């Protein structure tokens, strides 16, 4: 997920493997992006069985190696397979 972690000037990406979370700050200057807070951007998350890719405005800003069960990916990719609360 993308998050500000309660800050007013920083964007983070987060993964969770079911037992631990990993938060990584995104440095927009490293990717030629302008201010991420207070301006519209297109955020995208792509899940794979061994990693999660985070993109902003079509630019890959972080790839986090994390194992995700394929049935969990399939459930999110196919709304008819999502569990009902």
N, C-alpha and C positions, 0 to 999 in steps of 0.2 A: 504494500500500500504506500501511497504518498502521504506525508504528514508534516506538520510544522512542529510537532512535539511540544506544543505550548509556547513556541517562540513567535516573534512577530517579524523575523527577518531571515529565516532559514527553512529550506525544504529538505526533508529526509525521505529515504526509501526504507521500507521495512519488510523483512520476511520472517516467517515463523515456521519452524519445522515440526511443530506439535509439542516441543518441550523447551525451546528457547527462541527468543526473538533476536534479530540482528538489525540495528538501525545504522544507516550510513548517510552522512550529510552529502548533499549534491552541491558541487561548486559550479554555478552557472557560467562563470568566466572561463572555465576550462573547456567549455563546449561552445563558446561564442553566443551563449544565450544572454538576453538582458535580464532585468530583475524578474524573479519568479513570483514574488509576492506583490500583489496589487496590479497585476497585468494579466490579461487572458492568455492561456496557453493550452495546448492539447496534450494531455497526459495519457500514457498507454502502458499497460502491464501485460507482458506475454509470459504465460506459465509453460514450463516444460518439465519433464520428469526429473531432470537433474539441475535445473537452474530457473531463475526468474529474471527477465529482462525488463528494465524500466526505461521508457523513452519520454522525452519532452519535445514537442514540436517536431517529431520525426527523427530526433537525434537520440541514439542510445547513450544514456548517461550513467547506467550502472547495470552490471550483470552479476547476480548473486548466486553462487553455487549452493544449491539446497535441494535435498531429495524430497519430491512430492509424489505421493502415490498416484498412479495414472488414473485410478477411478475418481480421485478428487478433482483432477484436471478435467476429466470428461464430464463430471457433474456440473462444473461451472461453465464449460463450453456448450453444454446442451441443457437449456433451461428446463426441459421436460424431465431431466434426471435429478434436479435439485431437490433436496429434502425440504419438506414443508415443516414449519415450526409449529 
